[in-house]
Amino acid sequence: MASKKPGPLMTMAVAAVRFYEQLVEGGVLADEFTSRSTYVVASDEEELAVLERHAEQLAAAGVPIRFLKGSALNQCIGAAAPSALAAVEVQNEGHAIGYRVVERLRRLGGFDIRRNVKVGGIQSLGGRVAGVITDRGIERVDAVLLAAGLGSVEFLATPGLIRPRKGQLIVTDRAGRDMPRFPGPLMSCRYLVSKGSQPAGNMAPGRSLGLVIDPLATGQFLIGGSREDSAETESTDADVVARLLGDAVALSPSLAQLRVIRVFAGTRAATRDGLPIVGRVGGADNVWIATGFEGDGICLGPLMGRVCQQLICCQAPQVDISALDASRFGLTLAAAA
């Protein structure tokens, strides 16, 4: 919830975390979701203005927060971030590993994943989709949900709707016992600006680099990340890595004791307006889409899965997704090949 843009995304993030908790209580995601706080940190006066504004918006969305300054700040994260002027503890947050959540749901749902099967198109008949065309034949279907990230656009007649946004991340080795303890992930206010959750003001956006330092259960740290509109989506580069490491050590000097053991890059599916696309696709009455979540997919994923289930079964969704409705782009299926 800590990094979400005020408005629909923040409101849905609150509902999404509560849904994770319900899945844990019901045994579905037991041991796959851990409750914890996130600490949004300001290290100069410009960041402090961003922090104060974001804290007000979090509180207005019903997110429990604690503003930390002075002795309270030092007691909570002082050793981890001695340069911090202030921080906001975003409470009742959580941590989940996306691929493990997917595998748990797949296993409990009892369905198979067809791997290494190329989808070539969608077969329409009388205003409905009757099958999915693959290189192993046609799969007969009652409904289709396009949830293939960037690949979803291959089935749509709307070009340029989603673009790849590259991100680079860093993993350290394990911290020793003498390292300061992190009470939760530290998130610089620059991360809110790089993500577009807060306006930049006088802060230079640079190469759209933010900073999150996430303590992992293994004793390692995950440090990220960048947001880059780049045609080269899988490579890493020394400039971005050096700047991220420099920012991380400036916020938490003890990290300089650790070694980098891995740097990797990946892509996010970003939409024109920064909001995901969820809803019915024009051109057939049994096709839906859920894509364009960019960096919010792990948070919103289980809740959006339930919402899509409700839409397909002609039920009212349990959260208001009107801001995400696919109709805002006039989406239609691409003509069959």
C-alpha positions as CSV (number, residue, x, y, z in Angstrom):
1,M,0.0,0.0,0.0
2,A,2.9,2.3,0.8
3,S,3.8,3.1,-2.8
4,K,0.4,3.3,-4.4
5,K,-0.8,6.4,-6.2
6,P,-3.6,8.1,-4.3
7,G,-7.0,7.4,-5.7
8,P,-8.3,4.1,-7.1
9,L,-5.0,2.2,-6.9
10,M,-4.4,3.1,-3.3
11,T,-8.0,2.2,-2.4
12,M,-7.7,-1.2,-4.3
13,A,-4.4,-1.9,-2.6
14,V,-6.0,-1.6,0.8
15,A,-8.7,-4.0,-0.3
16,A,-6.0,-6.3,-1.8
17,V,-4.0,-6.6,1.4
18,R,-7.2,-7.4,3.3
19,F,-8.0,-10.1,0.7
20,Y,-4.5,-11.6,1.2
21,E,-5.2,-11.7,5.0
22,Q,-8.6,-13.5,4.3
23,L,-6.8,-16.1,2.1
24,V,-4.3,-16.7,4.9
25,E,-7.0,-17.0,7.5
26,G,-8.8,-19.5,5.2
27,G,-5.6,-21.6,4.8
28,V,-5.3,-20.8,1.1
29,L,-2.1,-18.7,1.4
30,A,-0.9,-19.9,4.8
31,D,2.8,-19.2,5.1
32,E,2.9,-17.3,1.8
33,F,1.9,-13.9,3.1
34,T,3.8,-12.1,6.0
35,S,2.4,-9.0,7.7
36,R,4.9,-6.2,8.2
37,S,5.4,-2.5,8.0
38,T,7.0,-0.4,5.3
39,Y,9.0,2.7,6.2
40,V,8.8,5.6,3.7
41,V,11.9,7.8,4.3
42,A,12.7,11.5,3.7
43,S,16.4,12.5,3.7
44,D,16.1,16.2,2.7
45,E,13.5,19.0,2.8
46,E,12.1,18.4,-0.7
47,E,11.5,14.7,0.1
48,L,10.0,15.8,3.5
49,A,7.3,17.7,1.6
50,V,6.6,14.6,-0.5
51,L,6.4,12.5,2.6
52,E,4.0,14.7,4.4
53,R,1.7,14.9,1.4
54,H,1.8,11.1,0.9
55,A,1.1,10.5,4.6
56,E,-2.0,12.6,4.5
57,Q,-3.3,10.7,1.4
58,L,-2.5,7.3,3.0
59,A,-4.4,8.2,6.1
60,A,-7.3,9.5,4.1
61,A,-7.5,6.1,2.3
62,G,-7.8,4.3,5.7
63,V,-4.2,3.1,5.9
64,P,-2.9,3.1,9.4
65,I,0.4,5.1,9.6
66,R,2.8,6.5,12.2
67,F,4.8,9.6,11.5
68,L,8.3,9.2,12.9
69,K,10.6,12.1,13.8
70,G,13.2,12.8,16.5
71,S,13.6,10.1,19.1
72,A,10.8,7.9,17.7
73,L,12.6,7.9,14.4
74,N,16.0,7.1,15.9
75,Q,14.5,4.2,18.0
76,C,12.7,2.7,15.1
77,I,15.1,3.0,12.1
78,G,17.9,5.3,13.2
79,A,20.6,2.6,12.9
80,A,19.4,1.5,9.6
81,A,18.9,4.9,8.0
82,P,20.9,7.6,10.0
83,S,20.5,10.2,7.3
84,A,16.7,10.2,7.5
85,L,14.9,13.4,8.6
86,A,11.6,11.7,9.0
87,A,9.7,8.5,8.1
88,V,6.2,7.2,7.9
89,E,5.6,3.7,9.1
90,V,2.9,2.2,6.9
91,Q,1.4,-0.4,9.1
92,N,-0.5,-3.6,8.2
93,E,1.4,-4.1,5.0
94,G,2.6,-7.5,3.8
95,H,5.1,-9.4,1.8
96,A,4.5,-12.2,-0.7
97,I,6.5,-13.8,-3.4
98,G,4.6,-13.7,-6.7
99,Y,5.5,-17.0,-8.3
100,R,4.9,-18.9,-5.0
101,V,1.4,-17.4,-4.7
102,V,0.7,-18.4,-8.3
103,E,1.9,-22.0,-7.7
104,R,-0.1,-22.3,-4.5
105,L,-3.3,-21.2,-6.2
106,R,-2.6,-23.4,-9.2
107,R,-2.0,-26.5,-7.0
108,L,-5.1,-25.9,-4.8
109,G,-7.2,-25.1,-7.9
110,G,-6.2,-28.4,-9.4
111,F,-5.6,-27.1,-12.9
112,D,-2.7,-27.6,-15.3
113,I,-0.5,-25.1,-17.0
114,R,0.1,-25.8,-20.7
115,R,3.8,-24.9,-21.1
116,N,5.6,-24.3,-24.4
117,V,2.3,-24.1,-26.2
118,K,2.1,-21.1,-28.6
119,V,-1.2,-19.3,-28.9
120,G,-1.8,-18.1,-32.4
121,G,-5.2,-16.5,-32.2
122,I,-8.8,-16.6,-31.0
123,Q,-11.6,-18.3,-32.9
124,S,-14.8,-16.3,-33.0
125,L,-18.3,-17.6,-33.9
126,G,-21.5,-15.6,-33.9
127,G,-20.2,-12.8,-31.7
128,R,-18.6,-15.2,-29.2
129,V,-15.2,-16.8,-28.8
130,A,-15.5,-20.5,-29.4
131,G,-11.8,-21.5,-29.1
132,V,-8.2,-20.6,-28.7
133,I,-6.0,-21.5,-31.6
134,T,-2.7,-23.1,-30.5
135,D,0.1,-24.9,-32.3
136,R,-1.4,-28.1,-30.9
137,G,-4.9,-27.5,-32.1
138,I,-7.9,-25.6,-31.0
139,E,-8.8,-25.4,-27.3
140,R,-12.6,-25.2,-26.9
141,V,-13.6,-22.5,-24.3
142,D,-16.6,-21.0,-22.6
143,A,-14.8,-17.8,-21.8
144,V,-11.4,-16.2,-22.3
145,L,-9.4,-14.0,-19.9
146,L,-6.4,-12.2,-21.5
147,A,-3.9,-12.0,-18.7
148,A,-0.6,-12.3,-20.6
149,G,1.0,-9.0,-19.6
150,L,2.6,-7.4,-22.7
151,G,1.5,-10.4,-24.7
152,S,-2.2,-9.5,-24.2
153,V,-2.0,-6.7,-26.9
154,E,-1.3,-9.3,-29.6
155,F,-5.0,-10.2,-29.5
156,L,-6.3,-6.6,-29.5
157,A,-7.0,-4.2,-32.4
158,T,-5.7,-1.3,-30.3
159,P,-2.0,-0.6,-31.1
160,G,0.4,1.1,-28.6
161,L,-1.8,0.5,-25.7
162,I,0.8,-1.1,-23.4
163,R,4.5,-0.5,-23.4
164,P,7.4,-2.4,-21.7
165,R,9.0,-0.6,-18.8
166,K,12.3,-2.0,-17.8
167,G,13.4,-2.4,-14.2
168,Q,16.8,-3.3,-12.7
169,L,17.3,-4.9,-9.3
170,I,20.2,-5.8,-7.0
171,V,20.6,-8.7,-4.6
172,T,23.3,-8.7,-1.8
173,D,24.9,-11.5,0.1
174,R,23.7,-12.3,3.6
175,A,24.2,-9.7,6.3
176,G,26.3,-10.6,9.4
177,R,25.1,-10.4,12.9
178,D,26.7,-7.0,13.4
179,M,24.6,-5.4,10.7
180,P,21.8,-3.0,11.9
181,R,18.4,-4.7,11.8
182,F,15.8,-3.4,9.4
183,P,12.3,-3.4,10.9
184,G,10.9,-3.6,7.4
185,P,11.7,-2.3,3.9
186,L,13.0,1.2,3.6
187,M,11.4,3.2,0.7
188,S,12.9,6.5,-0.3
189,C,10.4,9.3,-1.3
190,R,12.2,9.3,-4.6
191,Y,10.6,5.9,-5.2
192,L,7.2,7.5,-5.0
193,V,8.3,10.2,-7.6
194,S,9.9,7.6,-9.9
195,K,6.7,5.5,-9.9
196,G,4.4,8.5,-10.5
197,S,2.7,8.1,-7.1
198,Q,3.7,11.7,-6.2
199,P,4.5,14.7,-8.4
200,A,8.2,15.5,-8.7
201,G,8.0,19.1,-7.7
202,N,11.6,20.4,-7.7
203,M,13.1,17.0,-7.4
204,A,15.0,15.9,-10.5
205,P,13.5,12.7,-11.8
206,G,16.9,11.6,-13.2
207,R,16.6,8.3,-15.0
208,S,13.4,7.5,-13.1
209,L,15.4,5.8,-10.3
210,G,13.7,5.2,-7.0
211,L,15.0,3.4,-4.0
212,V,13.7,0.5,-1.9
213,I,15.8,-1.6,0.4
214,D,14.0,-4.8,1.2
215,P,15.3,-7.1,3.9
216,L,14.7,-10.7,2.8
217,A,14.0,-13.7,5.0
218,T,17.4,-15.1,3.9
219,G,19.3,-12.2,5.5
220,Q,20.0,-10.7,2.1
221,F,18.8,-7.4,0.8
222,L,16.9,-6.6,-2.4
223,I,17.7,-3.1,-3.7
224,G,15.8,-1.5,-6.5
225,G,14.8,-0.1,-8.7
226,S,14.6,1.7,-12.0
227,R,11.8,2.5,-14.4
228,E,13.0,2.8,-18.0
229,D,11.2,3.1,-21.3
230,S,13.8,1.1,-23.2
231,A,13.8,-1.2,-26.2
232,E,16.5,-3.2,-24.5
233,T,14.5,-4.8,-21.7
234,E,16.6,-7.6,-20.3
235,S,20.1,-6.2,-19.9
236,T,21.6,-4.5,-16.9
237,D,24.1,-1.6,-17.0
238,A,26.7,-0.4,-14.6
239,D,25.5,3.2,-14.5
240,V,22.0,2.3,-13.1
241,V,23.5,-0.2,-10.7
242,A,26.1,2.2,-9.4
243,R,23.5,4.9,-8.8
244,L,21.2,2.6,-7.0
245,L,24.0,1.3,-4.8
246,G,25.2,4.8,-4.1
247,D,21.7,5.9,-3.0
248,A,21.3,2.8,-0.9
249,V,24.6,3.3,0.9
250,A,23.8,7.0,1.4
251,L,20.6,6.0,3.1
252,S,22.0,3.0,5.0
253,P,25.8,3.1,5.2
254,S,26.1,-0.3,6.8
255,L,25.1,-1.8,3.4
256,A,28.6,-1.0,2.2
257,Q,29.8,-4.0,4.1
258,L,28.0,-6.4,1.8
259,R,28.8,-7.7,-1.6
260,V,26.5,-7.7,-4.6
261,I,25.9,-11.3,-5.8
262,R,23.3,-10.7,-8.5
263,V,21.9,-8.0,-10.7
264,F,19.0,-8.6,-13.0
265,A,16.4,-6.8,-15.2
266,G,12.9,-7.5,-16.3
267,T,9.9,-5.8,-17.8
268,R,6.6,-4.4,-16.5
269,A,3.5,-3.9,-18.7
270,A,2.7,-0.2,-18.5
271,T,-0.5,1.5,-19.8
272,R,-0.9,5.0,-21.3
273,D,-2.6,6.4,-18.2
274,G,-0.8,4.4,-15.5
275,L,-3.9,2.3,-14.5
276,P,-4.4,-1.4,-15.1
277,I,-7.0,-2.6,-17.6
278,V,-9.7,-4.9,-16.3
279,G,-13.0,-5.7,-17.9
280,R,-14.8,-7.0,-21.0
281,V,-13.2,-6.7,-24.4
282,G,-15.4,-5.5,-27.3
283,G,-16.0,-7.8,-30.3
284,A,-17.2,-10.8,-28.3
285,D,-19.4,-11.2,-25.3
286,N,-17.2,-13.8,-23.5
287,V,-13.8,-12.2,-23.5
288,W,-12.2,-10.3,-20.6
289,I,-8.8,-8.8,-20.0
290,A,-6.7,-8.1,-16.9
291,T,-3.3,-6.6,-17.8
292,G,-1.1,-3.4,-17.5
293,F,-0.5,-3.7,-13.7
294,E,3.1,-2.6,-14.1
295,G,4.7,-2.8,-10.6
296,D,1.4,-3.4,-8.7
297,G,0.6,-6.9,-9.9
298,I,1.8,-8.9,-6.9
299,C,-0.2,-6.7,-4.5
300,L,-3.4,-6.6,-6.6
301,G,-3.1,-10.0,-8.3
302,P,-5.2,-12.3,-6.0
303,L,-7.9,-9.7,-5.6
304,M,-8.1,-9.0,-9.4
305,G,-8.3,-12.8,-9.9
306,R,-11.4,-12.9,-7.7
307,V,-12.8,-9.8,-9.5
308,C,-12.3,-11.4,-12.9
309,Q,-14.0,-14.6,-11.7
310,Q,-17.0,-12.5,-10.5
311,L,-17.2,-10.6,-13.8
312,I,-17.1,-13.8,-15.9
313,C,-19.8,-15.4,-13.7
314,C,-22.0,-12.3,-14.1
315,Q,-21.6,-11.3,-10.5
316,A,-20.9,-7.8,-9.1
317,P,-17.2,-7.3,-8.3
318,Q,-16.4,-7.0,-4.7
319,V,-14.5,-3.8,-5.3
320,D,-15.1,-0.8,-7.5
321,I,-13.0,-1.2,-10.6
322,S,-14.7,1.4,-12.8
323,A,-11.4,3.4,-13.1
324,L,-9.8,0.3,-14.6
325,D,-12.6,-0.6,-17.1
326,A,-11.3,-1.7,-20.5
327,S,-14.0,0.4,-22.2
328,R,-12.0,3.6,-21.5
329,F,-9.8,2.6,-24.4
330,G,-12.5,1.1,-26.6
331,L,-10.7,-2.3,-26.7
332,T,-11.8,-4.7,-29.4
333,L,-10.4,-8.1,-30.5
334,A,-8.1,-8.2,-33.4
335,A,-9.4,-9.8,-36.6
336,A,-8.7,-13.5,-36.7
337,A,-5.7,-14.4,-38.8
